[in-house]
Amino acid sequence: MEDKVKLVLEVLKKEGKEMKTGEIAEKAGLETKEVSKIISQLKKAGKVESPKRCYYKAK
């Protein structure tokens, strides 16, 4: 699981823009549901922010 968290964070950092969970999932090669759970963890940890509804970016 930790590898997938790092992967999602890397995708967000590499893209450098606000992204939807579906876009992140596609780039990371993961399922959207899985990415949603990971985004929740990253938001709680303060590593990801949501500037507008359903869009996320790395801090």
Phi and psi in radians as a Rosetta constraint file:
Dihedral C 1 N 2 CA 2 C 2 CIRCULARHARMONIC -1.006 0.35
Dihedral N 2 CA 2 C 2 N 3 CIRCULARHARMONIC -0.664 0.35
Dihedral C 2 N 3 CA 3 C 3 CIRCULARHARMONIC -1.091 0.35
Dihedral N 3 CA 3 C 3 N 4 CIRCULARHARMONIC -0.693 0.35
Dihedral C 3 N 4 CA 4 C 4 CIRCULARHARMONIC -1.194 0.35
Dihedral N 4 CA 4 C 4 N 5 CIRCULARHARMONIC -0.628 0.35
Dihedral C 4 N 5 CA 5 C 5 CIRCULARHARMONIC -1.096 0.35
Dihedral N 5 CA 5 C 5 N 6 CIRCULARHARMONIC -0.806 0.35
Dihedral C 5 N 6 CA 6 C 6 CIRCULARHARMONIC -1.086 0.35
Dihedral N 6 CA 6 C 6 N 7 CIRCULARHARMONIC -0.705 0.35
Dihedral C 6 N 7 CA 7 C 7 CIRCULARHARMONIC -1.072 0.35
Dihedral N 7 CA 7 C 7 N 8 CIRCULARHARMONIC -0.809 0.35
Dihedral C 7 N 8 CA 8 C 8 CIRCULARHARMONIC -1.083 0.35
Dihedral N 8 CA 8 C 8 N 9 CIRCULARHARMONIC -0.773 0.35
Dihedral C 8 N 9 CA 9 C 9 CIRCULARHARMONIC -1.109 0.35
Dihedral N 9 CA 9 C 9 N 10 CIRCULARHARMONIC -0.709 0.35
Dihedral C 9 N 10 CA 10 C 10 CIRCULARHARMONIC -1.091 0.35
Dihedral N 10 CA 10 C 10 N 11 CIRCULARHARMONIC -0.751 0.35
Dihedral C 10 N 11 CA 11 C 11 CIRCULARHARMONIC -1.052 0.35
Dihedral N 11 CA 11 C 11 N 12 CIRCULARHARMONIC -0.806 0.35
Dihedral C 11 N 12 CA 12 C 12 CIRCULARHARMONIC -1.090 0.35
Dihedral N 12 CA 12 C 12 N 13 CIRCULARHARMONIC -0.739 0.35
Dihedral C 12 N 13 CA 13 C 13 CIRCULARHARMONIC -1.179 0.35
Dihedral N 13 CA 13 C 13 N 14 CIRCULARHARMONIC -0.744 0.35
Dihedral C 13 N 14 CA 14 C 14 CIRCULARHARMONIC -1.126 0.35
Dihedral N 14 CA 14 C 14 N 15 CIRCULARHARMONIC -0.751 0.35
Dihedral C 14 N 15 CA 15 C 15 CIRCULARHARMONIC -1.224 0.35
Dihedral N 15 CA 15 C 15 N 16 CIRCULARHARMONIC -0.622 0.35
Dihedral C 15 N 16 CA 16 C 16 CIRCULARHARMONIC 1.123 0.35
Dihedral N 16 CA 16 C 16 N 17 CIRCULARHARMONIC 0.422 0.35
Dihedral C 16 N 17 CA 17 C 17 CIRCULARHARMONIC -2.497 0.35
Dihedral N 17 CA 17 C 17 N 18 CIRCULARHARMONIC 2.972 0.35
Dihedral C 17 N 18 CA 18 C 18 CIRCULARHARMONIC -1.242 0.35
Dihedral N 18 CA 18 C 18 N 19 CIRCULARHARMONIC 2.366 0.35
Dihedral C 18 N 19 CA 19 C 19 CIRCULARHARMONIC -2.380 0.35
Dihedral N 19 CA 19 C 19 N 20 CIRCULARHARMONIC 2.632 0.35
Dihedral C 19 N 20 CA 20 C 20 CIRCULARHARMONIC -1.468 0.35
Dihedral N 20 CA 20 C 20 N 21 CIRCULARHARMONIC 2.774 0.35
Dihedral C 20 N 21 CA 21 C 21 CIRCULARHARMONIC -1.025 0.35
Dihedral N 21 CA 21 C 21 N 22 CIRCULARHARMONIC -0.643 0.35
Dihedral C 21 N 22 CA 22 C 22 CIRCULARHARMONIC -1.081 0.35
Dihedral N 22 CA 22 C 22 N 23 CIRCULARHARMONIC -0.719 0.35
Dihedral C 22 N 23 CA 23 C 23 CIRCULARHARMONIC -1.152 0.35
Dihedral N 23 CA 23 C 23 N 24 CIRCULARHARMONIC -0.744 0.35
Dihedral C 23 N 24 CA 24 C 24 CIRCULARHARMONIC -1.088 0.35
Dihedral N 24 CA 24 C 24 N 25 CIRCULARHARMONIC -0.794 0.35
Dihedral C 24 N 25 CA 25 C 25 CIRCULARHARMONIC -1.031 0.35
Dihedral N 25 CA 25 C 25 N 26 CIRCULARHARMONIC -0.750 0.35
Dihedral C 25 N 26 CA 26 C 26 CIRCULARHARMONIC -1.095 0.35
Dihedral N 26 CA 26 C 26 N 27 CIRCULARHARMONIC -0.811 0.35
Dihedral C 26 N 27 CA 27 C 27 CIRCULARHARMONIC -1.179 0.35
Dihedral N 27 CA 27 C 27 N 28 CIRCULARHARMONIC -0.598 0.35
Dihedral C 27 N 28 CA 28 C 28 CIRCULARHARMONIC -1.533 0.35
Dihedral N 28 CA 28 C 28 N 29 CIRCULARHARMONIC -0.235 0.35
Dihedral C 28 N 29 CA 29 C 29 CIRCULARHARMONIC 1.281 0.35
Dihedral N 29 CA 29 C 29 N 30 CIRCULARHARMONIC 0.564 0.35
Dihedral C 29 N 30 CA 30 C 30 CIRCULARHARMONIC -2.094 0.35
Dihedral N 30 CA 30 C 30 N 31 CIRCULARHARMONIC 2.968 0.35
Dihedral C 30 N 31 CA 31 C 31 CIRCULARHARMONIC -1.430 0.35
Dihedral N 31 CA 31 C 31 N 32 CIRCULARHARMONIC 2.587 0.35
Dihedral C 31 N 32 CA 32 C 32 CIRCULARHARMONIC -1.019 0.35
Dihedral N 32 CA 32 C 32 N 33 CIRCULARHARMONIC -0.727 0.35
Dihedral C 32 N 33 CA 33 C 33 CIRCULARHARMONIC -1.041 0.35
Dihedral N 33 CA 33 C 33 N 34 CIRCULARHARMONIC -0.737 0.35
Dihedral C 33 N 34 CA 34 C 34 CIRCULARHARMONIC -1.115 0.35
Dihedral N 34 CA 34 C 34 N 35 CIRCULARHARMONIC -0.754 0.35
Dihedral C 34 N 35 CA 35 C 35 CIRCULARHARMONIC -1.108 0.35
Dihedral N 35 CA 35 C 35 N 36 CIRCULARHARMONIC -0.684 0.35
Dihedral C 35 N 36 CA 36 C 36 CIRCULARHARMONIC -1.027 0.35
Dihedral N 36 CA 36 C 36 N 37 CIRCULARHARMONIC -0.767 0.35
Dihedral C 36 N 37 CA 37 C 37 CIRCULARHARMONIC -1.113 0.35
Dihedral N 37 CA 37 C 37 N 38 CIRCULARHARMONIC -0.745 0.35
Dihedral C 37 N 38 CA 38 C 38 CIRCULARHARMONIC -1.141 0.35
Dihedral N 38 CA 38 C 38 N 39 CIRCULARHARMONIC -0.727 0.35
Dihedral C 38 N 39 CA 39 C 39 CIRCULARHARMONIC -1.047 0.35
Dihedral N 39 CA 39 C 39 N 40 CIRCULARHARMONIC -0.718 0.35
Dihedral C 39 N 40 CA 40 C 40 CIRCULARHARMONIC -1.034 0.35
Dihedral N 40 CA 40 C 40 N 41 CIRCULARHARMONIC -0.779 0.35
Dihedral C 40 N 41 CA 41 C 41 CIRCULARHARMONIC -1.083 0.35
Dihedral N 41 CA 41 C 41 N 42 CIRCULARHARMONIC -0.781 0.35
Dihedral C 41 N 42 CA 42 C 42 CIRCULARHARMONIC -1.173 0.35
Dihedral N 42 CA 42 C 42 N 43 CIRCULARHARMONIC -0.596 0.35
Dihedral C 42 N 43 CA 43 C 43 CIRCULARHARMONIC -1.150 0.35
Dihedral N 43 CA 43 C 43 N 44 CIRCULARHARMONIC -0.765 0.35
Dihedral C 43 N 44 CA 44 C 44 CIRCULARHARMONIC -1.084 0.35
Dihedral N 44 CA 44 C 44 N 45 CIRCULARHARMONIC -0.626 0.35
Dihedral C 44 N 45 CA 45 C 45 CIRCULARHARMONIC -1.383 0.35
Dihedral N 45 CA 45 C 45 N 46 CIRCULARHARMONIC -0.126 0.35
Dihedral C 45 N 46 CA 46 C 46 CIRCULARHARMONIC 1.358 0.35
Dihedral N 46 CA 46 C 46 N 47 CIRCULARHARMONIC 0.370 0.35
Dihedral C 46 N 47 CA 47 C 47 CIRCULARHARMONIC -1.732 0.35
Dihedral N 47 CA 47 C 47 N 48 CIRCULARHARMONIC -0.233 0.35
Dihedral C 47 N 48 CA 48 C 48 CIRCULARHARMONIC -2.330 0.35
Dihedral N 48 CA 48 C 48 N 49 CIRCULARHARMONIC 2.525 0.35
Dihedral C 48 N 49 CA 49 C 49 CIRCULARHARMONIC -2.186 0.35
Dihedral N 49 CA 49 C 49 N 50 CIRCULARHARMONIC 2.807 0.35
Dihedral C 49 N 50 CA 50 C 50 CIRCULARHARMONIC -2.124 0.35
Dihedral N 50 CA 50 C 50 N 51 CIRCULARHARMONIC 1.569 0.35
Dihedral C 50 N 51 CA 51 C 51 CIRCULARHARMONIC -1.129 0.35
Dihedral N 51 CA 51 C 51 N 52 CIRCULARHARMONIC -0.555 0.35
Dihedral C 51 N 52 CA 52 C 52 CIRCULARHARMONIC -2.478 0.35
Dihedral N 52 CA 52 C 52 N 53 CIRCULARHARMONIC 2.797 0.35
Dihedral C 52 N 53 CA 53 C 53 CIRCULARHARMONIC -0.899 0.35
Dihedral N 53 CA 53 C 53 N 54 CIRCULARHARMONIC 2.254 0.35
Dihedral C 53 N 54 CA 54 C 54 CIRCULARHARMONIC 1.219 0.35
Dihedral N 54 CA 54 C 54 N 55 CIRCULARHARMONIC 0.165 0.35
Dihedral C 54 N 55 CA 55 C 55 CIRCULARHARMONIC -2.057 0.35
Dihedral N 55 CA 55 C 55 N 56 CIRCULARHARMONIC 2.470 0.35
Dihedral C 55 N 56 CA 56 C 56 CIRCULARHARMONIC -2.325 0.35
Dihedral N 56 CA 56 C 56 N 57 CIRCULARHARMONIC 2.633 0.35
Dihedral C 56 N 57 CA 57 C 57 CIRCULARHARMONIC -2.608 0.35
Dihedral N 57 CA 57 C 57 N 58 CIRCULARHARMONIC 2.710 0.35
Dihedral C 57 N 58 CA 58 C 58 CIRCULARHARMONIC -1.270 0.35
Dihedral N 58 CA 58 C 58 N 59 CIRCULARHARMONIC 2.539 0.35
